Amino acid sequence: MTDLGGHQTGQFDGAMRLLESSADAIKIALLDGVIYIKGKNKIHLTMTDKYKKRNIMSALFLKEFLRSL
């Protein structure tokens, strides 16, 4: 994600639906870009509040996460 807005919000919402799915798997949302910039935008607030205990991370941390399993 390079900017906040309509299409990016749709992508974020799709990733969150995956995290909420009933799939019997370890669910991970790999998100990169402006969503990690602290602010009062909807995506950042949702990620750091509602989904703060979910596996949401930058792709840069995926290898470390997988090794921790």
mmCIF file of the N, C-alpha and C atoms, coordinates in Angstrom:
data_MODEL
# 
_entry.id   MODEL 
# 
loop_
_atom_site.group_PDB 
_atom_site.id 
_atom_site.type_symbol 
_atom_site.label_atom_id 
_atom_site.label_alt_id 
_atom_site.label_comp_id 
_atom_site.label_asym_id 
_atom_site.label_entity_id 
_atom_site.label_seq_id 
_atom_site.pdbx_PDB_ins_code 
_atom_site.Cartn_x 
_atom_site.Cartn_y 
_atom_site.Cartn_z 
_atom_site.occupancy 
_atom_site.B_iso_or_equiv 
_atom_site.pdbx_formal_charge 
_atom_site.auth_seq_id 
_atom_site.auth_comp_id 
_atom_site.auth_asym_id 
_atom_site.auth_atom_id 
_atom_site.pdbx_PDB_model_num 
ATOM 1   N N  . MET A 1 1  ? 0.840   -1.168  0.000  1.00 0.00 ? 1  MET A N  1 
ATOM 2   C CA . MET A 1 1  ? 0.000   0.000   0.000  1.00 0.00 ? 1  MET A CA 1 
ATOM 3   C C  . MET A 1 1  ? 0.889   1.236   0.000  1.00 0.00 ? 1  MET A C  1 
ATOM 4   N N  . THR A 1 2  ? 0.655   2.090   -0.964 1.00 0.00 ? 2  THR A N  1 
ATOM 5   C CA . THR A 1 2  ? 1.485   3.277   -1.072 1.00 0.00 ? 2  THR A CA 1 
ATOM 6   C C  . THR A 1 2  ? 0.747   4.550   -0.690 1.00 0.00 ? 2  THR A C  1 
ATOM 7   N N  . ASP A 1 3  ? -0.556  4.460   -0.541 1.00 0.00 ? 3  ASP A N  1 
ATOM 8   C CA . ASP A 1 3  ? -1.351  5.627   -0.191 1.00 0.00 ? 3  ASP A CA 1 
ATOM 9   C C  . ASP A 1 3  ? -2.650  5.132   0.409  1.00 0.00 ? 3  ASP A C  1 
ATOM 10  N N  . LEU A 1 4  ? -3.253  5.938   1.248  1.00 0.00 ? 4  LEU A N  1 
ATOM 11  C CA . LEU A 1 4  ? -4.534  5.574   1.827  1.00 0.00 ? 4  LEU A CA 1 
ATOM 12  C C  . LEU A 1 4  ? -5.645  6.023   0.900  1.00 0.00 ? 4  LEU A C  1 
ATOM 13  N N  . GLY A 1 5  ? -6.716  5.262   0.863  1.00 0.00 ? 5  GLY A N  1 
ATOM 14  C CA . GLY A 1 5  ? -7.836  5.642   0.014  1.00 0.00 ? 5  GLY A CA 1 
ATOM 15  C C  . GLY A 1 5  ? -8.671  4.438   -0.341 1.00 0.00 ? 5  GLY A C  1 
ATOM 16  N N  . GLY A 1 6  ? -9.562  4.599   -1.288 1.00 0.00 ? 6  GLY A N  1 
ATOM 17  C CA . GLY A 1 6  ? -10.554 3.597   -1.659 1.00 0.00 ? 6  GLY A CA 1 
ATOM 18  C C  . GLY A 1 6  ? -10.009 2.222   -1.966 1.00 0.00 ? 6  GLY A C  1 
ATOM 19  N N  . HIS A 1 7  ? -9.128  2.109   -2.936 1.00 0.00 ? 7  HIS A N  1 
ATOM 20  C CA . HIS A 1 7  ? -8.619  0.796   -3.337 1.00 0.00 ? 7  HIS A CA 1 
ATOM 21  C C  . HIS A 1 7  ? -7.799  0.162   -2.215 1.00 0.00 ? 7  HIS A C  1 
ATOM 22  N N  . GLN A 1 8  ? -6.999  0.958   -1.541 1.00 0.00 ? 8  GLN A N  1 
ATOM 23  C CA . GLN A 1 8  ? -6.172  0.438   -0.459 1.00 0.00 ? 8  GLN A CA 1 
ATOM 24  C C  . GLN A 1 8  ? -7.036  -0.013  0.707  1.00 0.00 ? 8  GLN A C  1 
ATOM 25  N N  . THR A 1 9  ? -8.100  0.704   0.990  1.00 0.00 ? 9  THR A N  1 
ATOM 26  C CA . THR A 1 9  ? -9.022  0.303   2.051  1.00 0.00 ? 9  THR A CA 1 
ATOM 27  C C  . THR A 1 9  ? -9.658  -1.034  1.695  1.00 0.00 ? 9  THR A C  1 
ATOM 28  N N  . GLY A 1 10 ? -9.997  -1.213  0.439  1.00 0.00 ? 10 GLY A N  1 
ATOM 29  C CA . GLY A 1 10 ? -10.558 -2.490  -0.014 1.00 0.00 ? 10 GLY A CA 1 
ATOM 30  C C  . GLY A 1 10 ? -9.574  -3.633  0.162  1.00 0.00 ? 10 GLY A C  1 
ATOM 31  N N  . GLN A 1 11 ? -8.323  -3.394  -0.153 1.00 0.00 ? 11 GLN A N  1 
ATOM 32  C CA . GLN A 1 11 ? -7.297  -4.426  0.034  1.00 0.00 ? 11 GLN A CA 1 
ATOM 33  C C  . GLN A 1 11 ? -7.138  -4.764  1.517  1.00 0.00 ? 11 GLN A C  1 
ATOM 34  N N  . PHE A 1 12 ? -7.121  -3.757  2.356  1.00 0.00 ? 12 PHE A N  1 
ATOM 35  C CA . PHE A 1 12 ? -7.007  -3.965  3.803  1.00 0.00 ? 12 PHE A CA 1 
ATOM 36  C C  . PHE A 1 12 ? -8.203  -4.758  4.316  1.00 0.00 ? 12 PHE A C  1 
ATOM 37  N N  . ASP A 1 13 ? -9.394  -4.371  3.906  1.00 0.00 ? 13 ASP A N  1 
ATOM 38  C CA . ASP A 1 13 ? -10.597 -5.081  4.343  1.00 0.00 ? 13 ASP A CA 1 
ATOM 39  C C  . ASP A 1 13 ? -10.565 -6.542  3.908  1.00 0.00 ? 13 ASP A C  1 
ATOM 40  N N  . GLY A 1 14 ? -10.066 -6.812  2.716  1.00 0.00 ? 14 GLY A N  1 
ATOM 41  C CA . GLY A 1 14 ? -9.942  -8.190  2.247  1.00 0.00 ? 14 GLY A CA 1 
ATOM 42  C C  . GLY A 1 14 ? -8.982  -8.999  3.107  1.00 0.00 ? 14 GLY A C  1 
ATOM 43  N N  . ALA A 1 15 ? -7.874  -8.390  3.477  1.00 0.00 ? 15 ALA A N  1 
ATOM 44  C CA . ALA A 1 15 ? -6.907  -9.077  4.342  1.00 0.00 ? 15 ALA A CA 1 
ATOM 45  C C  . ALA A 1 15 ? -7.513  -9.347  5.716  1.00 0.00 ? 15 ALA A C  1 
ATOM 46  N N  . MET A 1 16 ? -8.313  -8.427  6.232  1.00 0.00 ? 16 MET A N  1 
ATOM 47  C CA . MET A 1 16 ? -8.927  -8.619  7.544  1.00 0.00 ? 16 MET A CA 1 
ATOM 48  C C  . MET A 1 16 ? -10.002 -9.705  7.493  1.00 0.00 ? 16 MET A C  1 
ATOM 49  N N  . ARG A 1 17 ? -10.708 -9.806  6.363  1.00 0.00 ? 17 ARG A N  1 
ATOM 50  C CA . ARG A 1 17 ? -11.691 -10.898 6.206  1.00 0.00 ? 17 ARG A CA 1 
ATOM 51  C C  . ARG A 1 17 ? -10.979 -12.250 6.245  1.00 0.00 ? 17 ARG A C  1 
ATOM 52  N N  . LEU A 1 18 ? -9.794  -12.319 5.664  1.00 0.00 ? 18 LEU A N  1 
ATOM 53  C CA . LEU A 1 18 ? -9.015  -13.552 5.720  1.00 0.00 ? 18 LEU A CA 1 
ATOM 54  C C  . LEU A 1 18 ? -8.678  -13.900 7.167  1.00 0.00 ? 18 LEU A C  1 
ATOM 55  N N  . LEU A 1 19 ? -8.266  -12.908 7.953  1.00 0.00 ? 19 LEU A N  1 
ATOM 56  C CA . LEU A 1 19 ? -7.929  -13.159 9.352  1.00 0.00 ? 19 LEU A CA 1 
ATOM 57  C C  . LEU A 1 19 ? -9.139  -13.608 10.162 1.00 0.00 ? 19 LEU A C  1 
ATOM 58  N N  . GLU A 1 20 ? -10.320 -13.188 9.762  1.00 0.00 ? 20 GLU A N  1 
ATOM 59  C CA . GLU A 1 20 ? -11.545 -13.547 10.473 1.00 0.00 ? 20 GLU A CA 1 
ATOM 60  C C  . GLU A 1 20 ? -12.169 -14.839 9.957  1.00 0.00 ? 20 GLU A C  1 
ATOM 61  N N  . SER A 1 21 ? -11.607 -15.413 8.917  1.00 0.00 ? 21 SER A N  1 
ATOM 62  C CA . SER A 1 21 ? -12.199 -16.624 8.339  1.00 0.00 ? 21 SER A CA 1 
ATOM 63  C C  . SER A 1 21 ? -12.106 -17.786 9.317  1.00 0.00 ? 21 SER A C  1 
ATOM 64  N N  . SER A 1 22 ? -12.907 -18.791 9.068  1.00 0.00 ? 22 SER A N  1 
ATOM 65  C CA . SER A 1 22 ? -12.923 -19.965 9.948  1.00 0.00 ? 22 SER A CA 1 
ATOM 66  C C  . SER A 1 22 ? -11.946 -21.043 9.483  1.00 0.00 ? 22 SER A C  1 
ATOM 67  N N  . ALA A 1 23 ? -11.066 -20.714 8.563  1.00 0.00 ? 23 ALA A N  1 
ATOM 68  C CA . ALA A 1 23 ? -10.097 -21.680 8.056  1.00 0.00 ? 23 ALA A CA 1 
ATOM 69  C C  . ALA A 1 23 ? -9.248  -22.232 9.195  1.00 0.00 ? 23 ALA A C  1 
ATOM 70  N N  . ASP A 1 24 ? -9.018  -23.522 9.146  1.00 0.00 ? 24 ASP A N  1 
ATOM 71  C CA . ASP A 1 24 ? -8.199  -24.174 10.169 1.00 0.00 ? 24 ASP A CA 1 
ATOM 72  C C  . ASP A 1 24 ? -6.735  -24.040 9.767  1.00 0.00 ? 24 ASP A C  1 
ATOM 73  N N  . ALA A 1 25 ? -6.190  -22.866 10.012 1.00 0.00 ? 25 ALA A N  1 
ATOM 74  C CA . ALA A 1 25 ? -4.816  -22.569 9.603  1.00 0.00 ? 25 ALA A CA 1 
ATOM 75  C C  . ALA A 1 25 ? -4.302  -21.394 10.425 1.00 0.00 ? 25 ALA A C  1 
ATOM 76  N N  . ILE A 1 26 ? -2.985  -21.225 10.415 1.00 0.00 ? 26 ILE A N  1 
ATOM 77  C CA . ILE A 1 26 ? -2.406  -20.019 11.002 1.00 0.00 ? 26 ILE A CA 1 
ATOM 78  C C  . ILE A 1 26 ? -2.583  -18.926 9.959  1.00 0.00 ? 26 ILE A C  1 
ATOM 79  N N  . LYS A 1 27 ? -3.347  -17.926 10.304 1.00 0.00 ? 27 LYS A N  1 
ATOM 80  C CA . LYS A 1 27 ? -3.657  -16.858 9.352  1.00 0.00 ? 27 LYS A CA 1 
ATOM 81  C C  . LYS A 1 27 ? -2.705  -15.689 9.557  1.00 0.00 ? 27 LYS A C  1 
ATOM 82  N N  . ILE A 1 28 ? -2.165  -15.196 8.448  1.00 0.00 ? 28 ILE A N  1 
ATOM 83  C CA . ILE A 1 28 ? -1.203  -14.097 8.466  1.00 0.00 ? 28 ILE A CA 1 
ATOM 84  C C  . ILE A 1 28 ? -1.625  -13.078 7.415  1.00 0.00 ? 28 ILE A C  1 
ATOM 85  N N  . ALA A 1 29 ? -1.620  -11.813 7.794  1.00 0.00 ? 29 ALA A N  1 
ATOM 86  C CA . ALA A 1 29 ? -1.842  -10.737 6.829  1.00 0.00 ? 29 ALA A CA 1 
ATOM 87  C C  . ALA A 1 29 ? -0.506  -10.029 6.625  1.00 0.00 ? 29 ALA A C  1 
ATOM 88  N N  . LEU A 1 30 ? 0.025   -10.118 5.416  1.00 0.00 ? 30 LEU A N  1 
ATOM 89  C CA . LEU A 1 30 ? 1.264   -9.431  5.076  1.00 0.00 ? 30 LEU A CA 1 
ATOM 90  C C  . LEU A 1 30 ? 0.906   -8.091  4.463  1.00 0.00 ? 30 LEU A C  1 
ATOM 91  N N  . LEU A 1 31 ? 1.170   -7.042  5.206  1.00 0.00 ? 31 LEU A N  1 
ATOM 92  C CA . LEU A 1 31 ? 0.823   -5.698  4.758  1.00 0.00 ? 31 LEU A CA 1 
ATOM 93  C C  . LEU A 1 31 ? 2.052   -4.809  4.842  1.00 0.00 ? 31 LEU A C  1 
ATOM 94  N N  . ASP A 1 32 ? 2.290   -4.052  3.825  1.00 0.00 ? 32 ASP A N  1 
ATOM 95  C CA . ASP A 1 32 ? 3.416   -3.126  3.805  1.00 0.00 ? 32 ASP A CA 1 
ATOM 96  C C  . ASP A 1 32 ? 2.930   -1.771  3.347  1.00 0.00 ? 32 ASP A C  1 
ATOM 97  N N  . GLY A 1 33 ? 3.667   -0.761  3.710  1.00 0.00 ? 33 GLY A N  1 
ATOM 98  C CA . GLY A 1 33 ? 3.368   0.576   3.222  1.00 0.00 ? 33 GLY A CA 1 
ATOM 99  C C  . GLY A 1 33 ? 2.929   1.534   4.299  1.00 0.00 ? 33 GLY A C  1 
ATOM 100 N N  . VAL A 1 34 ? 2.088   2.477   3.900  1.00 0.00 ? 34 VAL A N  1 
ATOM 101 C CA . VAL A 1 34 ? 1.730   3.603   4.749  1.00 0.00 ? 34 VAL A CA 1 
ATOM 102 C C  . VAL A 1 34 ? 0.879   3.222   5.955  1.00 0.00 ? 34 VAL A C  1 
ATOM 103 N N  . ILE A 1 35 ? 0.358   2.030   6.000  1.00 0.00 ? 35 ILE A N  1 
ATOM 104 C CA . ILE A 1 35 ? -0.497  1.653   7.137  1.00 0.00 ? 35 ILE A CA 1 
ATOM 105 C C  . ILE A 1 35 ? 0.256   1.651   8.455  1.00 0.00 ? 35 ILE A C  1 
ATOM 106 N N  . TYR A 1 36 ? 1.578   1.585   8.414  1.00 0.00 ? 36 TYR A N  1 
ATOM 107 C CA . TYR A 1 36 ? 2.367   1.563   9.643  1.00 0.00 ? 36 TYR A CA 1 
ATOM 108 C C  . TYR A 1 36 ? 2.731   2.961   10.137 1.00 0.00 ? 36 TYR A C  1 
ATOM 109 N N  . ILE A 1 37 ? 2.358   3.978   9.400  1.00 0.00 ? 37 ILE A N  1 
ATOM 110 C CA . ILE A 1 37 ? 2.607   5.351   9.848  1.00 0.00 ? 37 ILE A CA 1 
ATOM 111 C C  . ILE A 1 37 ? 1.521   5.699   10.858 1.00 0.00 ? 37 ILE A C  1 
ATOM 112 N N  . LYS A 1 38 ? 1.950   6.016   12.080 1.00 0.00 ? 38 LYS A N  1 
ATOM 113 C CA . LYS A 1 38 ? 0.987   6.344   13.129 1.00 0.00 ? 38 LYS A CA 1 
ATOM 114 C C  . LYS A 1 38 ? 0.156   7.546   12.712 1.00 0.00 ? 38 LYS A C  1 
ATOM 115 N N  . GLY A 1 39 ? -1.122  7.427   12.962 1.00 0.00 ? 39 GLY A N  1 
ATOM 116 C CA . GLY A 1 39 ? -2.025  8.515   12.629 1.00 0.00 ? 39 GLY A CA 1 
ATOM 117 C C  . GLY A 1 39 ? -3.435  8.149   13.034 1.00 0.00 ? 39 GLY A C  1 
ATOM 118 N N  . LYS A 1 40 ? -4.351  8.993   12.686 1.00 0.00 ? 40 LYS A N  1 
ATOM 119 C CA . LYS A 1 40 ? -5.746  8.770   13.049 1.00 0.00 ? 40 LYS A CA 1 
ATOM 120 C C  . LYS A 1 40 ? -6.556  8.254   11.870 1.00 0.00 ? 40 LYS A C  1 
ATOM 121 N N  . ASN A 1 41 ? -5.867  7.671   10.891 1.00 0.00 ? 41 ASN A N  1 
ATOM 122 C CA . ASN A 1 41 ? -6.601  7.124   9.750  1.00 0.00 ? 41 ASN A CA 1 
ATOM 123 C C  . ASN A 1 41 ? -7.228  5.785   10.137 1.00 0.00 ? 41 ASN A C  1 
ATOM 124 N N  . LYS A 1 42 ? -8.304  5.441   9.474  1.00 0.00 ? 42 LYS A N  1 
ATOM 125 C CA . LYS A 1 42 ? -9.094  4.253   9.808  1.00 0.00 ? 42 LYS A CA 1 
ATOM 126 C C  . LYS A 1 42 ? -8.275  2.972   9.778  1.00 0.00 ? 42 LYS A C  1 
ATOM 127 N N  . ILE A 1 43 ? -7.458  2.802   8.774  1.00 0.00 ? 43 ILE A N  1 
ATOM 128 C CA . ILE A 1 43 ? -6.701  1.556   8.635  1.00 0.00 ? 43 ILE A CA 1 
ATOM 129 C C  . ILE A 1 43 ? -5.724  1.378   9.793  1.00 0.00 ? 43 ILE A C  1 
ATOM 130 N N  . HIS A 1 44 ? -4.960  2.401   10.106 1.00 0.00 ? 44 HIS A N  1 
ATOM 131 C CA . HIS A 1 44 ? -3.986  2.278   11.194 1.00 0.00 ? 44 HIS A CA 1 
ATOM 132 C C  . HIS A 1 44 ? -4.687  2.033   12.523 1.00 0.00 ? 44 HIS A C  1 
ATOM 133 N N  . LEU A 1 45 ? -5.753  2.755   12.793 1.00 0.00 ? 45 LEU A N  1 
ATOM 134 C CA . LEU A 1 45 ? -6.480  2.577   14.049 1.00 0.00 ? 45 LEU A CA 1 
ATOM 135 C C  . LEU A 1 45 ? -7.105  1.190   14.155 1.00 0.00 ? 45 LEU A C  1 
ATOM 136 N N  . THR A 1 46 ? -7.656  0.688   13.071 1.00 0.00 ? 46 THR A N  1 
ATOM 137 C CA . THR A 1 46 ? -8.249  -0.650  13.072 1.00 0.00 ? 46 THR A CA 1 
ATOM 138 C C  . THR A 1 46 ? -7.184  -1.710  13.306 1.00 0.00 ? 46 THR A C  1 
ATOM 139 N N  . MET A 1 47 ? -6.048  -1.559  12.641 1.00 0.00 ? 47 MET A N  1 
ATOM 140 C CA . MET A 1 47 ? -4.966  -2.530  12.761 1.00 0.00 ? 47 MET A CA 1 
ATOM 141 C C  . MET A 1 47 ? -4.392  -2.557  14.179 1.00 0.00 ? 47 MET A C  1 
ATOM 142 N N  . THR A 1 48 ? -4.269  -1.405  14.806 1.00 0.00 ? 48 THR A N  1 
ATOM 143 C CA . THR A 1 48 ? -3.628  -1.348  16.123 1.00 0.00 ? 48 THR A CA 1 
ATOM 144 C C  . THR A 1 48 ? -4.609  -1.491  17.277 1.00 0.00 ? 48 THR A C  1 
ATOM 145 N N  . ASP A 1 49 ? -5.896  -1.544  16.985 1.00 0.00 ? 49 ASP A N  1 
ATOM 146 C CA . ASP A 1 49 ? -6.892  -1.709  18.041 1.00 0.00 ? 49 ASP A CA 1 
ATOM 147 C C  . ASP A 1 49 ? -7.627  -3.036  17.869 1.00 0.00 ? 49 ASP A C  1 
ATOM 148 N N  . LYS A 1 50 ? -8.510  -3.107  16.922 1.00 0.00 ? 50 LYS A N  1 
ATOM 149 C CA . LYS A 1 50 ? -9.348  -4.288  16.727 1.00 0.00 ? 50 LYS A CA 1 
ATOM 150 C C  . LYS A 1 50 ? -8.539  -5.547  16.405 1.00 0.00 ? 50 LYS A C  1 
ATOM 151 N N  . TYR A 1 51 ? -7.486  -5.404  15.622 1.00 0.00 ? 51 TYR A N  1 
ATOM 152 C CA . TYR A 1 51 ? -6.717  -6.565  15.174 1.00 0.00 ? 51 TYR A CA 1 
ATOM 153 C C  . TYR A 1 51 ? -5.324  -6.644  15.795 1.00 0.00 ? 51 TYR A C  1 
ATOM 154 N N  . LYS A 1 52 ? -5.112  -5.986  16.912 1.00 0.00 ? 52 LYS A N  1 
ATOM 155 C CA . LYS A 1 52 ? -3.763  -5.920  17.485 1.00 0.00 ? 52 LYS A CA 1 
ATOM 156 C C  . LYS A 1 52 ? -3.223  -7.274  17.931 1.00 0.00 ? 52 LYS A C  1 
ATOM 157 N N  . LYS A 1 53 ? -4.070  -8.257  18.164 1.00 0.00 ? 53 LYS A N  1 
ATOM 158 C CA . LYS A 1 53 ? -3.593  -9.573  18.593 1.00 0.00 ? 53 LYS A CA 1 
ATOM 159 C C  . LYS A 1 53 ? -3.544  -10.574 17.436 1.00 0.00 ? 53 LYS A C  1 
ATOM 160 N N  . ARG A 1 54 ? -3.719  -10.091 16.236 1.00 0.00 ? 54 ARG A N  1 
ATOM 161 C CA . ARG A 1 54 ? -3.678  -10.956 15.052 1.00 0.00 ? 54 ARG A CA 1 
ATOM 162 C C  . ARG A 1 54 ? -2.291  -10.925 14.425 1.00 0.00 ? 54 ARG A C  1 
ATOM 163 N N  . ASN A 1 55 ? -2.049  -11.862 13.537 1.00 0.00 ? 55 ASN A N  1 
ATOM 164 C CA . ASN A 1 55 ? -0.761  -11.954 12.841 1.00 0.00 ? 55 ASN A CA 1 
ATOM 165 C C  . ASN A 1 55 ? -0.748  -11.010 11.640 1.00 0.00 ? 55 ASN A C  1 
ATOM 166 N N  . ILE A 1 56 ? -0.498  -9.742  11.921 1.00 0.00 ? 56 ILE A N  1 
ATOM 167 C CA . ILE A 1 56 ? -0.374  -8.729  10.875 1.00 0.00 ? 56 ILE A CA 1 
ATOM 168 C C  . ILE A 1 56 ? 1.064   -8.241  10.918 1.00 0.00 ? 56 ILE A C  1 
ATOM 169 N N  . MET A 1 57 ? 1.734   -8.313  9.793  1.00 0.00 ? 57 MET A N  1 
ATOM 170 C CA . MET A 1 57 ? 3.148   -7.928  9.782  1.00 0.00 ? 57 MET A CA 1 
ATOM 171 C C  . MET A 1 57 ? 3.590   -7.540  8.388  1.00 0.00 ? 57 MET A C  1 
ATOM 172 N N  . SER A 1 58 ? 4.712   -6.880  8.348  1.00 0.00 ? 58 SER A N  1 
ATOM 173 C CA . SER A 1 58 ? 5.377   -6.585  7.096  1.00 0.00 ? 58 SER A CA 1 
ATOM 174 C C  . SER A 1 58 ? 6.005   -7.880  6.571  1.00 0.00 ? 58 SER A C  1 
ATOM 175 N N  . ALA A 1 59 ? 6.119   -7.978  5.279  1.00 0.00 ? 59 ALA A N  1 
ATOM 176 C CA . ALA A 1 59 ? 6.782   -9.138  4.681  1.00 0.00 ? 59 ALA A CA 1 
ATOM 177 C C  . ALA A 1 59 ? 8.215   -9.270  5.181  1.00 0.00 ? 59 ALA A C  1 
ATOM 178 N N  . LEU A 1 60 ? 8.794   -8.176  5.645  1.00 0.00 ? 60 LEU A N  1 
ATOM 179 C CA . LEU A 1 60 ? 10.157  -8.208  6.162  1.00 0.00 ? 60 LEU A CA 1 
ATOM 180 C C  . LEU A 1 60 ? 10.289  -9.108  7.393  1.00 0.00 ? 60 LEU A C  1 
ATOM 181 N N  . PHE A 1 61 ? 9.191   -9.349  8.098  1.00 0.00 ? 61 PHE A N  1 
ATOM 182 C CA . PHE A 1 61 ? 9.224   -10.153 9.318  1.00 0.00 ? 61 PHE A CA 1 
ATOM 183 C C  . PHE A 1 61 ? 8.714   -11.580 9.122  1.00 0.00 ? 61 PHE A C  1 
ATOM 184 N N  . LEU A 1 62 ? 8.312   -11.928 7.915  1.00 0.00 ? 62 LEU A N  1 
ATOM 185 C CA . LEU A 1 62 ? 7.728   -13.247 7.676  1.00 0.00 ? 62 LEU A CA 1 
ATOM 186 C C  . LEU A 1 62 ? 8.689   -14.384 8.005  1.00 0.00 ? 62 LEU A C  1 
ATOM 187 N N  . LYS A 1 63 ? 9.928   -14.294 7.560  1.00 0.00 ? 63 LYS A N  1 
ATOM 188 C CA . LYS A 1 63 ? 10.906  -15.344 7.810  1.00 0.00 ? 63 LYS A CA 1 
ATOM 189 C C  . LYS A 1 63 ? 11.084  -15.569 9.325  1.00 0.00 ? 63 LYS A C  1 
ATOM 190 N N  . GLU A 1 64 ? 11.212  -14.488 10.076 1.00 0.00 ? 64 GLU A N  1 
ATOM 191 C CA . GLU A 1 64 ? 11.364  -14.580 11.534 1.00 0.00 ? 64 GLU A CA 1 
ATOM 192 C C  . GLU A 1 64 ? 10.126  -15.206 12.171 1.00 0.00 ? 64 GLU A C  1 
ATOM 193 N N  . PHE A 1 65 ? 8.941   -14.810 11.700 1.00 0.00 ? 65 PHE A N  1 
ATOM 194 C CA . PHE A 1 65 ? 7.683   -15.372 12.217 1.00 0.00 ? 65 PHE A CA 1 
ATOM 195 C C  . PHE A 1 65 ? 7.629   -16.871 11.975 1.00 0.00 ? 65 PHE A C  1 
ATOM 196 N N  . LEU A 1 66 ? 7.949   -17.297 10.762 1.00 0.00 ? 66 LEU A N  1 
ATOM 197 C CA . LEU A 1 66 ? 7.881   -18.721 10.424 1.00 0.00 ? 66 LEU A CA 1 
ATOM 198 C C  . LEU A 1 66 ? 8.875   -19.529 11.242 1.00 0.00 ? 66 LEU A C  1 
ATOM 199 N N  . ARG A 1 67 ? 10.034  -18.978 11.491 1.00 0.00 ? 67 ARG A N  1 
ATOM 200 C CA . ARG A 1 67 ? 11.017  -19.679 12.318 1.00 0.00 ? 67 ARG A CA 1 
ATOM 201 C C  . ARG A 1 67 ? 10.551  -19.837 13.762 1.00 0.00 ? 67 ARG A C  1 
ATOM 202 N N  . SER A 1 68 ? 9.700   -18.917 14.219 1.00 0.00 ? 68 SER A N  1 
ATOM 203 C CA . SER A 1 68 ? 9.221   -18.959 15.599 1.00 0.00 ? 68 SER A CA 1 
ATOM 204 C C  . SER A 1 68 ? 8.146   -20.028 15.829 1.00 0.00 ? 68 SER A C  1 
ATOM 205 N N  . LEU A 1 69 ? 7.611   -20.581 14.756 1.00 0.00 ? 69 LEU A N  1 
ATOM 206 C CA . LEU A 1 69 ? 6.540   -21.583 14.900 1.00 0.00 ? 69 LEU A CA 1 
ATOM 207 C C  . LEU A 1 69 ? 7.052   -22.934 15.341 1.00 0.00 ? 69 LEU A C  1 
# 
